[in-house]
Amino acid sequence: MLSVERAPGETPNAPMIEQSFSESLEDRLAANETASSVYWLGQAGFAIATPELRIFVDPYFSDFLARKYAASRYSHARMMPPPLNPEKLMNLNYILCTHRHGDHMDPEGLPFLANQNPECRVIVPAAELSYAMELGLAEPQLIPADADKPITLHPDLRIHPIPAAHEAHKLNAAGSHHFLGYILELPTGVIYHSGDSVPYSGLIERLRRHQIELALLPVNGRNPALAGIAGNFSLTEAIDLCRMAHIPALVTHHFGMFPFNTLDPKEIDSAIRTEQEVQVYRAKLGVCWRQS
């Protein structure tokens, strides 16, 4: 999908393309894959399909948060339905969770997916391993991840966990980060999912080492009026990060799920029209992203 040979520090110019599809996402994920495809699952969730693997990152399919915060001033009612039926997912290999918030480590959907796919391995921050087991995930299925400790799970998958700052770094007594991002090395290229994060010192240098071709970044920003609700990159910060880290393509996400914490898609579309250095995409359902 994404791999391009280049010198260190050189930004590749092989374009990504956005392809629409009419069949169900379940059918797309069940079909044979000849290259690699990236699909949005809503909020911060993505599916990555390669010829050998089916990988989910931060899938949120339940209405857990709507019920949990039913009496809150901030409605967590979904603005969009799940893009697929989890009961039809039988071929998942890996699920990566960046942190424990319910729209990233779904207390209902995650155990269901794990039980439905018993050979699937679930990667969670080491600082949240006990919490994952409290949700009902079996310890043999869980793989704890620590920042700066690469994980090789399959000949076609090497994961580099790195710290995330949501809006600050959070570590436990053992020094393990509660918030992580993941850099996925695949035969077809390198993809970065930041998890929920804001820019922090040293992030650009970390990313440059990996010659990333595609970044999946939240762009809902930070709102001081949302007391107690941690924020993320703004749209401008996400584009600037890609530019400075020499990442040529960006899929923006983390909008359109909860009405109190979203971003007008028109702002992203405006950036798509005007940005000259980074190929910017707005996450959409019914499309996949591939290299042209």
QUICORUR-V183709 format. One record per residue. N is the residue number from 1. RES is the residue in one letter. OMEGA is omega in degrees with one decimal (* if undefined). NEAR is the number of other ideal C-beta (glycine too) atoms within 12 Angstrom. D_LAST is the distance of its C-alpha to the last C-alpha in Angstrom with 1 decimal. Layout:
N;RES;OMEGA;NEAR;D_LAST
N;RES;OMEGA;NEAR;D_LAST
//
This chain:
1;M;-162.3;33;8.0
2;L;-166.3;40;8.9
3;S;178.4;22;11.4
4;V;177.4;26;11.9
5;E;179.5;12;15.4
6;R;177.9;19;17.2
7;A;177.9;10;20.8
8;P;179.0;12;22.4
9;G;179.8;14;22.1
10;E;178.8;14;19.3
11;T;179.9;25;16.5
12;P;-179.1;28;13.0
13;N;175.9;17;10.9
14;A;-172.8;23;7.4
15;P;167.8;21;6.0
16;M;173.0;35;5.6
17;I;178.7;21;5.6
18;E;-175.8;27;9.0
19;Q;175.2;21;10.0
20;S;174.5;15;13.7
21;F;-175.4;23;15.9
22;S;179.7;11;19.6
23;E;179.5;15;21.0
24;S;177.6;19;22.5
25;L;176.1;36;20.8
26;E;179.1;25;23.5
27;D;178.3;18;22.3
28;R;-177.5;31;18.7
29;L;179.0;37;19.9
30;A;-176.4;20;22.4
31;A;174.4;18;20.1
32;N;-179.1;15;18.8
33;E;-178.5;28;15.4
34;T;178.7;13;13.5
35;A;172.7;26;11.0
36;S;179.0;35;11.4
37;S;177.7;38;11.5
38;V;-178.0;49;13.4
39;Y;175.5;41;15.9
40;W;177.0;40;18.6
41;L;-174.0;44;22.2
42;G;-178.3;38;24.0
43;Q;178.8;43;25.7
44;A;-173.9;47;24.3
45;G;177.3;46;23.3
46;F;169.7;47;19.9
47;A;176.6;45;19.1
48;I;-178.6;50;16.8
49;A;176.0;37;16.3
50;T;177.5;33;15.7
51;P;-176.0;20;17.0
52;E;-166.7;23;20.3
53;L;168.5;33;20.7
54;R;-173.0;40;21.0
55;I;172.1;42;21.6
56;F;171.8;49;22.9
57;V;174.6;44;23.5
58;D;177.5;47;26.4
59;P;175.5;46;26.6
60;Y;-174.8;42;29.3
61;F;-172.7;38;30.4
62;S;171.8;29;34.1
63;D;-176.4;25;36.5
64;F;-175.1;26;38.2
65;L;177.2;30;38.0
66;A;178.9;23;39.2
67;R;-177.6;17;42.3
68;K;-175.5;20;42.8
69;Y;-177.9;24;42.9
70;A;-178.8;14;44.5
71;A;-177.3;10;47.3
72;S;174.3;19;45.3
73;R;-179.9;14;45.0
74;Y;179.9;22;41.2
75;S;175.0;21;40.0
76;H;174.0;29;37.4
77;A;-177.4;20;37.0
78;R;171.8;25;33.4
79;M;179.1;19;31.8
80;M;178.9;26;29.2
81;P;173.1;18;29.8
82;P;-176.5;32;28.0
83;P;179.8;35;24.8
84;L;177.6;31;26.0
85;N;-177.5;20;29.3
86;P;-179.2;32;29.8
87;E;-179.1;15;32.4
88;K;-179.2;21;29.7
89;L;-175.7;34;27.8
90;M;-173.2;19;29.2
91;N;178.6;27;26.5
92;L;176.7;36;25.9
93;N;-177.0;32;26.0
94;Y;169.9;41;26.1
95;I;179.0;48;26.8
96;L;176.2;46;26.7
97;C;-175.3;53;29.0
98;T;178.1;49;29.1
99;H;-166.8;44;32.6
100;R;179.5;31;35.4
101;H;-168.1;37;35.1
102;G;177.5;31;35.1
103;D;176.5;42;31.7
104;H;173.0;50;30.2
105;M;-171.1;47;32.7
106;D;-176.0;40;33.7
107;P;178.3;29;37.3
108;E;-175.6;26;37.1
109;G;-176.5;40;33.6
110;L;176.9;46;33.1
111;P;178.5;31;36.2
112;F;-179.9;27;35.4
113;L;-179.9;44;31.9
114;A;178.8;37;33.5
115;N;-179.5;24;36.4
116;Q;-177.6;23;34.2
117;N;-171.0;30;32.1
118;P;177.3;18;34.8
119;E;-179.5;20;32.7
120;C;174.1;33;30.3
121;R;-176.0;34;30.9
122;V;-177.7;44;31.0
123;I;-179.1;45;30.4
124;V;174.0;46;32.5
125;P;179.8;44;34.0
126;A;179.6;30;37.1
127;A;-179.0;32;39.1
128;E;-177.8;36;38.4
129;L;179.6;28;39.0
130;S;178.3;20;42.4
131;Y;179.0;26;41.1
132;A;178.2;34;38.5
133;M;175.5;21;41.4
134;E;178.7;17;43.4
135;L;178.7;31;40.7
136;G;176.8;21;41.4
137;L;-178.8;35;38.7
138;A;-177.1;20;40.1
139;E;179.4;18;40.4
140;P;178.8;13;39.0
141;Q;-172.1;30;35.7
142;L;174.7;32;35.4
143;I;179.5;34;34.0
144;P;-179.9;31;35.1
145;A;175.3;42;32.8
146;D;178.7;29;34.2
147;A;175.6;36;32.6
148;D;174.3;21;31.8
149;K;-175.4;22;32.5
150;P;-179.7;21;29.4
151;I;173.8;27;29.3
152;T;-174.9;16;28.0
153;L;-171.6;26;28.0
154;H;178.4;24;26.1
155;P;-178.4;12;24.9
156;D;-178.5;24;21.3
157;L;171.8;32;22.1
158;R;-175.5;23;23.9
159;I;175.3;40;24.7
160;H;174.4;32;26.0
161;P;175.2;38;28.1
162;I;-179.5;38;28.9
163;P;167.9;39;31.3
164;A;-179.6;44;30.6
165;A;-172.8;33;33.0
166;H;-12.5;35;33.7
167;E;178.5;27;35.3
168;A;172.8;19;37.1
169;H;175.8;29;36.9
170;K;-179.0;27;39.0
171;L;175.0;20;40.5
172;N;-176.1;21;43.0
173;A;179.7;9;46.2
174;A;179.3;15;44.4
175;G;179.0;16;41.9
176;S;-178.4;27;38.9
177;H;174.4;36;36.5
178;H;-179.2;39;36.4
179;F;-179.0;41;33.1
180;L;162.5;46;30.1
181;G;-178.7;48;26.4
182;Y;170.3;51;24.3
183;I;-175.2;43;21.8
184;L;173.1;45;20.1
185;E;178.2;30;19.3
186;L;177.6;38;17.2
187;P;-176.6;21;16.3
188;T;179.5;31;12.6
189;G;-174.7;37;13.3
190;V;-177.5;38;15.7
191;I;178.3;45;16.1
192;Y;170.0;50;19.2
193;H;-171.0;46;21.1
194;S;-164.1;50;24.1
195;G;174.7;52;26.4
196;D;-174.5;43;28.7
197;S;168.1;46;29.4
198;V;176.0;31;30.3
199;P;175.3;32;29.8
200;Y;-176.5;25;32.3
201;S;178.0;11;33.6
202;G;-177.4;17;31.7
203;L;-177.8;36;28.5
204;I;-178.9;25;26.4
205;E;177.5;16;27.8
206;R;-175.4;28;27.1
207;L;-178.2;34;23.4
208;R;-177.2;24;23.0
209;R;-169.5;22;24.3
210;H;179.1;32;21.4
211;Q;-176.2;29;18.4
212;I;178.3;42;16.6
213;E;-176.5;43;12.9
214;L;175.2;48;13.3
215;A;174.5;50;16.7
216;L;-169.5;49;18.2
217;L;174.0;50;21.3
218;P;-176.9;51;24.2
219;V;-179.4;45;25.1
220;N;172.3;41;28.4
221;G;-176.8;32;30.4
222;R;-177.8;28;34.1
223;N;-178.9;19;37.0
224;P;-179.4;11;40.6
225;A;-179.8;13;42.0
226;L;-176.8;21;40.4
227;A;177.5;13;43.1
228;G;179.8;15;42.1
229;I;-178.4;26;38.5
230;A;-176.0;30;36.3
231;G;-173.1;30;33.3
232;N;171.9;43;29.9
233;F;162.3;39;27.7
234;S;178.0;28;27.9
235;L;179.7;36;24.8
236;T;179.7;25;25.7
237;E;-179.9;33;26.4
238;A;178.9;44;23.1
239;I;178.8;35;21.2
240;D;179.0;25;23.8
241;L;179.6;37;23.4
242;C;-179.8;40;19.7
243;R;-175.6;26;20.5
244;M;179.0;22;23.4
245;A;178.5;38;21.9
246;H;175.8;31;18.9
247;I;-169.5;41;16.4
248;P;-173.7;35;13.4
249;A;-176.1;44;12.4
250;L;167.2;43;15.0
251;V;-179.2;47;15.6
252;T;-178.1;48;19.2
253;H;-177.9;47;21.7
254;H;173.3;46;25.4
255;F;174.0;37;26.5
256;G;179.6;31;27.6
257;M;-178.6;38;29.6
258;F;-172.0;31;33.1
259;P;-177.0;21;34.7
260;F;-170.4;24;36.4
261;N;-175.7;34;33.4
262;T;179.9;33;30.3
263;L;178.1;36;28.5
264;D;179.7;18;28.2
265;P;179.8;23;24.5
266;K;177.5;13;25.3
267;E;177.8;24;25.5
268;I;-179.9;35;22.0
269;D;176.8;19;20.8
270;S;178.1;18;22.9
271;A;178.1;31;21.3
272;I;-177.8;26;17.8
273;R;-171.3;12;19.3
274;T;-176.5;15;21.1
275;E;-174.9;25;19.3
276;Q;-172.4;13;18.3
277;E;-177.5;21;17.4
278;V;176.4;36;15.6
279;Q;-173.1;33;12.7
280;V;176.0;38;15.0
281;Y;171.9;37;14.5
282;R;178.7;33;17.6
283;A;179.7;41;17.9
284;K;171.0;28;18.4
285;L;177.9;28;19.5
286;G;175.6;20;18.0
287;V;170.5;24;14.3
288;C;179.1;35;11.9
289;W;-179.8;42;9.3
290;R;175.6;33;6.4
291;Q;177.4;29;3.8
292;S;*;16;0.0
//
